[in-house]
């Protein structure tokens, strides 16, 4: 039986360096103060540290599939995979990324996967918008296939934070995100059948026993 290592990591505001020429103008305006002094040298150092941490997973072999959140764009993901492929020459990491978030800071979710062990169907990459009055991170959905031909669907989540209070101001936002995840989970099972393997990962900003997960996402 083949075993696959699946993991998740919040990369904590992985932005390209200050002055990155291809940055979305609205993001450049929103985060200008936060990125002041964020040099290419500091960015490169963070990439190196993240890559060493990711490599340490799975007995220093790195994961087969890694969900990530708080990434700005494809550029930062490509830099991270380049570093990982240098550290782990037996692997060949690639990126699944759908930049469609409405988050006010322009941070997204994505997947890194070892293309030597998994393949993906670009036609089945979706970015699900979480309906609420203020923007939030979308939920990335991707379909993967093992070398043995087994298919599974993965969801990468980054739910609204507890800013303003857990039970008062913010809990309903995470319940909305949970409903969104649960809805698309059901749609996948309708299309692909009840036996399809599905994994949901992410930074849920809630505990496993909270209603957003046990009721709304279930």
N, C-alpha and C positions, 0 to 999 in steps of 0.2 A: 504494500500500500504506500502510495506517495503521500508525503506530509508537506504542507505548505505553511510558511510562517507569515501571518497577517498582523500588522501593527498599525498604530496611529500615533501622530505627534503634532502638537501645536507648535509651530515654528516661531511664534511670537514676533509678529511684525517684520517678516522677511521682505524688506523693501530693497529695490535697487538703489545704488548710491545717489547722493544728492547731485542734481544736474543730469540725471539719466535722460538722454535725448528723446526717447520714445515713450515717456510717461504721459498718461492721459492728462490733459490740461486741468480738468476738474480735480483730479487726485493731486496734481502738483500744487494747486492752490490750497487744497484742504490740509495737506500734511507738510507744507513748506517749513513751518517752524519746527516740527518734530524731526525733520530730516536735516536740519542745519548742522553741518559738521559730520554728517554720515558719509565718510570718505570711501573711496574704492578700497583702500587698505583695510578699513574696519569691516566693510562688507565681505571682503575676501576672508578675513579672519573668522567671521561668523559662519560663512559657508564651510570652512575647514572644520570648525568645532562641531557643527551640526553633522557633517559627514562622518566624523569619527564616532559621534554618539550613535548614529544610525548603524554604522558598521558593527558596533559592539552588540547589537541585538542578535539573537539566534546563534549564540556561541561564536561571535565575531564573524559570522557569515552574512549578516544583514538580512532583512526580511525579503520575502518574495513579493509581497504587496504592502505598500505603506500609504495610508491616507494621511494627508497633511492639511493644516489650515493656517490662516494668517499669512498668505503669500500674495504679493502684489501682482505678478504677471508671469508670463512664460519665461522671460529672461532669467529670473531668479531660480526657477525650477530647472532650467537647462544648466545653469552654473552648478547647482547642487548635484544633479545627476552626473555631470562631468567629473566632479570631485569623487563621487561614489564609485564610478567606473574605474577611476585611477586606483582607489584604495582596494577595490574588489574586482580584479581583472577577470575572474571567472564569471562575473555577472555582466549583464548589459541592461542597465536601467533605462527606462523610457518614461514619458510623461503623458498623463491624461489630464486635460485641463480645459474647462469651458468658462472663459472669463465673462461672466454675465451678472456679477453681483450688484446689488443695490446698496451694499454696505456704505455707510457714510465715510469710511476711511479707505475704501477700495480694496479690502482684503478678501481673499477667495479661498475655496477648498479645491483640492486636487488629489491625484493619485500618482505615486511612483511605483513602477512594477518592473520585475526582471523579465525582459522579453525572451530570455532563454528558457524560461519556465512557464510563462503565461502569454497568451495573445489576447487582443481585444478587438471589438467590433466598433469602428468609428461611427457607424450608423446608429449605434445604440448608446450614445453619449448624450446625457440630458442634464440640464441645469434647472432644477425645480424652484420656482419663485415662491417664497414664503409670504403669504398675503398678510400684511399689517400696515398700519398707517405710516410708519417710518421704515426706511429701508433696512434690510438685514441680509445676512449671507444666504445665498442659495444653497440647495442641497445637490451635490454632484452625484449622478447615477451613472455607472458604467457596467458593461457586461464583459466578463473575462472567461477565457477557456483554458483549461489545463492542457498539458501535452498529451494527456490520456483522453482528451475529448470531453471532459466534464465541464459543464457551463455553470457559472454562478454570477449573481448580480451583487454589486457592492454600492453602498451609499456612504458618502463622506459628508459629515454634518459639522456645523459650527453654530450652535444655537445662541439666541440673545443672552447677554450677560445678566447678572443679578444687580446691575447698577440701579440704584434707587430703592433697593429692598427686594428680598427674595419673594415674600408672599404678597406684597402690596403692589408695587409698581411693575414688576417684571415677570411674575410667574405666568400670567396669561400669554405672554409672548412665546415662552417656551412650550406651552400647551399647543399654541398655534403651529409651531414648528413640528411638534410631535404628531399633530393631526396630518400635516403635509406628508411627513415620512410614512405614516400609516396608510394614507390614501394611495401613494405610489407603490407601496409594498403590495397592497391588494391588487392594483392594476397589473403588476408584473405577474402575480400568480394566476390571474385570469388569462393572460396571454400565453405564458410559458408553462402553466400547470402547477399543481400544488406541490410537486416534488422538487421544484427548482430551489437550489441553495441560494440563500440571501444573507448577506452580512451588512449590518449597519454599524458604523464606527464614527467617532468624532469627539469633539469637545461639546458636551451637552449642557454644560453649566448647571447641571442638576445631578442629584444622586439617583442610584438605580431604583430606589423605592419611591421616588417622587411621582405624582400623577402624570406629569408630562410624558414619562416613559411607561409606567405600568398601565395607564389607562389610554392616553391619547395616541401614543406611538404603537401600542400593542395591537 
